[in-house]
Amino acid sequence: MTFLVDGYEAIRDFFEAGGGVLYWILFVTIFMWTLIVERIWYLYFVMPRRLETEKQAWEARGSTQSWAAKRIRDAIISRVRVDAHQSILVIKTLMAILPLLGLFGTVWGMIQVFEIMAIFGTGNARLMAGGVSKATIPTMAGLVAALSGLYLSTHLEHRANTEVERLEDMLVHH
């Protein structure tokens, strides 16, 4: 039970040392990972059933050689492509925002350091160290949070492209 209390205190101390920007970084990271988990679920569990349904609907068509049939095939592939890539751009955007939030925290912390230096001079190292901490921790947190989603966002985009290509192969002309 003490490890829970120790863990809570460590997290609280980390957030206090890093400043209020860490809460924004946490919020954006949770949102990003929610979208990542949703995309994993969709691409691995929902998408295969969707492809099979689209294939069966295509094969149930009488004609697949006409101009209209080819346009319907293109429309099916386009809808599936849009659904497969949904939220991937948002995930990548959030990954780009996270380091910027960290940089914002760095600037905010440095402003606090300069304010302390203006009021107390350079003689109060303890107060200056707190400001430097608030300047460096958000940068690290923003970078780590962004890097945490880098591999999976790239993998998800590749998987979405692969599934769409698979559908194109499945919807052959008879």
C-alpha positions in Angstrom: 0.0 0.0 0.0 2.9 2.4 0.7 4.1 2.0 -2.9 0.8 3.5 -4.1 1.3 6.5 -1.7 4.9 6.8 -2.8 3.9 6.7 -6.5 1.2 9.3 -6.0 3.6 11.6 -4.1 6.3 11.1 -6.9 3.8 12.0 -9.6 2.5 15.0 -7.6 6.1 16.2 -7.0 6.8 15.8 -10.7 3.8 17.9 -11.6 4.6 20.6 -9.0 8.2 20.7 -10.3 7.2 21.0 -13.9 4.4 23.5 -13.6 0.9 23.8 -14.9 1.8 23.1 -18.5 2.3 19.5 -17.6 -1.5 19.2 -17.1 -2.0 20.3 -20.7 0.6 17.8 -21.9 -1.1 15.1 -19.9 -4.5 16.0 -21.3 -3.2 16.0 -24.9 -1.3 12.8 -24.4 -4.4 11.0 -23.0 -6.5 12.3 -26.0 -3.8 11.1 -28.4 -3.6 7.7 -26.9 -7.4 7.4 -26.8 -7.4 8.0 -30.6 -4.5 5.5 -31.0 -6.3 2.8 -29.1 -9.5 3.5 -31.1 -7.6 3.2 -34.4 -6.0 -0.1 -33.3 -9.4 -1.5 -32.4 -10.9 -0.4 -35.7 -8.1 -1.5 -38.0 -7.6 -4.9 -36.3 -11.1 -5.9 -35.3 -13.7 -3.9 -37.3 -12.0 -3.3 -40.6 -11.6 -7.0 -41.5 -15.4 -7.5 -41.1 -16.0 -4.3 -43.1 -13.8 -5.5 -46.0 -15.6 -8.9 -46.1 -19.0 -7.1 -46.1 -17.9 -4.8 -49.0 -16.5 -7.8 -50.9 -19.8 -9.8 -50.5 -21.8 -6.7 -51.6 -19.6 -6.3 -54.7 -19.8 -10.0 -55.6 -23.6 -9.9 -55.3 -23.7 -7.2 -58.1 -24.7 -8.5 -61.4 -22.3 -6.5 -63.5 -18.9 -5.4 -62.5 -17.6 -4.4 -65.9 -19.7 -1.4 -66.8 -18.7 2.2 -66.3 -21.2 2.6 -63.5 -19.9 -0.5 -61.7 -16.3 0.8 -61.9 -17.5 4.1 -60.4 -19.3 2.3 -57.6 -16.1 0.3 -56.9 -14.2 3.6 -56.8 -16.8 5.0 -54.3 -16.6 1.9 -52.1 -12.8 2.1 -52.0 -12.9 5.8 -51.3 -15.3 5.4 -48.4 -13.2 2.6 -46.9 -10.0 4.7 -47.3 -11.6 7.7 -45.5 -12.8 5.4 -42.7 -9.4 3.6 -42.4 -7.5 6.9 -42.2 -9.9 8.6 -39.8 -8.2 10.2 -36.8 -4.6 9.4 -38.1 -4.1 13.0 -39.1 -5.4 14.2 -35.7 -3.0 11.8 -33.9 0.0 13.2 -36.0 -1.1 16.7 -35.2 -1.3 16.0 -31.5 2.2 14.5 -31.7 3.4 17.8 -33.2 1.6 19.9 -30.6 3.1 18.1 -27.6 6.7 19.3 -28.1 5.3 22.8 -28.7 3.5 22.6 -25.3 6.8 21.5 -23.8 8.5 24.5 -25.3 5.8 26.8 -24.0 6.5 25.3 -20.5 10.2 26.1 -21.0 9.5 29.7 -21.9 7.1 30.0 -19.0 9.7 28.5 -16.6 12.4 30.8 -17.9 10.2 33.8 -17.4 9.8 32.7 -13.8 13.6 32.4 -13.4 14.1 35.9 -14.8 11.4 37.3 -12.4 13.1 35.7 -9.5 16.4 37.1 -10.6 14.8 40.6 -11.0 13.4 40.5 -7.4 16.0 38.6 -5.5 19.1 38.9 -7.6 21.3 35.9 -8.5 21.9 35.1 -4.8 18.9 32.8 -4.3 19.9 29.6 -6.0 17.0 27.6 -4.5 14.3 29.8 -6.1 16.3 29.9 -9.4 16.6 26.1 -9.4 12.8 25.8 -9.1 12.3 28.0 -12.1 14.9 26.1 -14.1 13.1 22.8 -13.2 9.8 24.3 -14.5 11.7 25.2 -17.6 13.2 21.8 -18.4 10.7 19.2 -17.2 7.9 20.3 -19.6 10.3 20.1 -22.5 11.2 16.5 -21.6 7.6 15.6 -20.9 6.4 17.0 -24.3 9.1 15.2 -26.2 8.6 11.9 -24.4 4.8 12.1 -24.9 5.2 12.8 -28.6 7.7 10.0 -29.1 5.4 7.6 -27.3 2.9 7.7 -30.2 5.4 8.0 -33.0 5.8 4.3 -33.8 2.1 3.4 -33.5 0.9 6.4 -35.6 3.3 5.3 -38.4 2.2 1.7 -38.0 -1.5 2.6 -38.0 -1.1 4.7 -41.2 0.7 1.8 -42.9 -1.9 -0.7 -41.7 -4.7 1.6 -43.1 -3.0 1.8 -46.5 -2.5 -2.0 -46.5 -6.1 -2.7 -45.8 -7.3 -0.3 -48.5 -5.0 -2.0 -51.0 -6.3 -5.3 -49.9 -9.9 -4.2 -50.6 -8.8 -2.9 -54.0 -7.5 -6.4 -54.7 -10.7 -8.0 -53.4 -13.0 -6.0 -55.6 -11.9 -7.5 -58.9 -13.7 -7.1 -62.2 -15.5 -10.2 -63.3 
